Every structure is written in structure tokens, then in C-alpha cells.
Amino acid sequence: MKDTRILLIIGGGIAAYKSCELVRLLRKEGADVTCVLTEGGSHFVTAMTLAALSENPVHTTLWDLKNEVEMGHIQLSRQADLVVVCPATADLMARMAGGIANDLATTLLLATDKPVLAVPAMNVRMWQHPATQRNVATLRADGVAVMEPDEGAMACGEFGPGRLPEPPAICAEIARQLGSTSKPLTGRHVLITAGPTHEPIDPVRYIANRSSGKQGYAIAAAAAKAGAKVTLVSGPVNQPTPPGVTRIDVETARQMAAAVDAALPADVAIMVAAVADWRSAGEAAQKIKKDGSGQVPPLQLVENPDILATLCKSERRPPLVVGFAAETNDVLEHARAKLARKGADWIVANDVATHKMGGEINVLHIVSASGVESLPELPKDAAAALLIERIADALA
């Protein structure tokens, strides 16, 4: 992070006080920080405090003639290596998503041609409101990196997702965002599977699992951001396609196996999907009905194709094959056994008893022949960025 330039936009919320510690940490890492303090943010922190910590002038308004003469807002928006919005309030993100430019902060954001990272902080109800979630989806589709907020007690007395992540976590994400500008996977083809599979029993019912696809989609987004050509083979999920990713939708394990084979060759395969181990031996043509007898109709199961093991034995096997293992107990022991049984290079394991499927937080353990690397507890997009860093290093 040394000698990088960061433009820090501070929104109006109680979490703005943490921006002071963030500035201190960034300066400690050698970054040059210029602060833009919104009118709302000025109710929680002062320009004098930020100027002292950043050792740079603090910008507060479009209508400062001296500032506009010495450094116009267009120049200010484009001289940084990264623009960070912290805290990003619900109002500020709504204006960002709508392309509104009615103060210095939003004008800079509309005028910049540099990467933008938004760090949300707000009441849990505000974060979960459909309008906010639509705005977040719009920003991500536009290429803005949006961190997931922390979960916990809030200043308003409520509990849930919406807390600003702690400054060290934000600092780490900034470092990852700055590192991604090097595009370490440029020219590489990354094949990823994500989500569950649905195995039909009859036209109404199917066998499935609780996978949301969030981790796989986050990994696809991180790989695309790192410059890779990304093919994402996805089971049925309710997730937006990440920018720059080619998505292939499938439903069953057999369809996923065929799509994976068709997508080869690849430089790396990351098999994140929670593929159903079994399917019904035969799909009923009509809905199976209760007949009042109390007798349960027989359901005969057969084993689905093992996509990971098949890929590892393929003549077109990618140089690096990464499998995933969602376990509820003895996580590392099961992951080591799976590594040997499947023939993968890595198994990335996580404990779905502790961090439920469909959640926003994950702890990943990278298990390989050389040992185990356990990543810290992180939002899924941050965990994905770290995993892609490790993959890029391995391919290099």
C-alpha cells in the first residue's frame, strides 16, 4: 500500500468516527490519504481532526473557490488510485446508484474513472430494506466494490447486519482492492461451479440443499476482477451474474457435469457447487399423490456423477483443481480424506454447522498436500479475494 493515493469520502453516520482510525492505519501503511467530508459526516468528525491525521487538506464543498482554483473536483476525482466511501450510508449509496451529483462527494463519484470501494454502515432495517439491496446490486453491477457490513449491536440499540466493519478489516480490503489493479490472472481461464443442483422426483418436487451460491459467485467476481476469463456453471440460485463473467445455468448434477466438460480447457477449476450426491432413480411423469393409505411411496436413489473426481482424472485436467467441502464436523479430517480420494490439488473446507449455508460470513481452510492454511473469518467477497490471491500465486 506504500505510496498509493486514496481518496476517502466520509458519509454522515455515527460510524464516521471510525474513519479517523482508518486514516491512521492507512498512513501507517504508507498510503497518501485525502479526505472528503460530507455535510452529514461533519456532524460526527471534524475537518481539523482528519487534516491532522491525513496530513492533507480536507475537502468539504463544491463551492470553495480557492479549492476549485488550486485543485478542481474533476482532478481530485481522478488523481487517486482508489476512491473509498466510508461510511457509505443508505442515502449516499442511493445517490451513487442513481447517478445523482448534488454535493462534492457524489460529484466526485460520478466524475471518477478510478476503482471505488463502498463500506456500508446503517441500521439493520435500512440495510435489509429492498431499496438498499437494489442499490447495492446496482452499484456492484456498475463495478463498485461493496463490502458486506458486520453483524452485531448498533448505536440505535438494535442487533443485526449493518455495522461498519472494523478499520483493520477495511484496511485489508483496501489493500486487496489496490492489489487487484495488477490483474494477476490476465490471460487465464478460470472455470467455477456454484450453487446447488436440483434433482427432480416428480414435476413438483426435487432433492436439493441449502446452498445459496454466494461464495461461488463471490469467487467468480474476484477472478474476473483479477483479469481472468471466467466461466461460471451455476445451479439454480438467486444471484446476479458478476460483471465480466460468462454464466451457464444448469439444474441437475448431470447437466453440470456436461457443462463443466464442455467448458474445458481451463487453467484452474474451482468446484464450489454443492452438488447433490444422489438423485431419484426415476422421475415420475406426474405429481406423486397421497392416497390416504398411510403408506409412503418408495423412493429409490442412485448416485450422481462425481464431477470433481471425474475432472481430476480427465485428460484435459486443469493444472490446478480446487474442490470445496462443506462439513458439519471434523472439518479438516474430512477435507484431507476428500483431497486424497478425489485427486484434487486443494480442498477448501468450511464448517457449515458454525457458518450456515446462505450466510454472509465464511471461514475457509485451504487443505493441500503441503498442509493447511486457515483464512480469517471474513465476508464471503473478502474471503473470495484472498482465495483468488492464493490461486494466482500458485499459477504464477
Secondary structure, DSSP 4 states (H G I P E B T S, - for coil): -TT-EEEEEE-SSGGGGHHHHHHHHHHHTT-EEEEEE-TTGGGTS-HHHHHHHHTS--B--TT-HHHHHHS-HHHHHHS-SEEEEEEE-HHHHHHHHHT---SHHHHHHHH--S-EEEEE---HHHHHSHHHHHHHHHHHHTT-EEPPPEEEE-TTS-EEEEEPPPHHHHHHHHHHHHHHTT-TTTT-EEEEEESB--EESSSS-EE-----SHHHHHHHHHHHHTT-EEEEEE-S---PPPTTEEEEE--SHHHHHHHHHHH---SEEEE--B--SEEESS--SS-----SS-PPPP--EEEPP-HHHHHHHSTT--SEEEEEEEESSSHHHHHHHHHHHHT-SEEEEEETTTS-TT-SEE--EEEETTEEEEPPSEEHHHHHHHHHHHHHHHH-
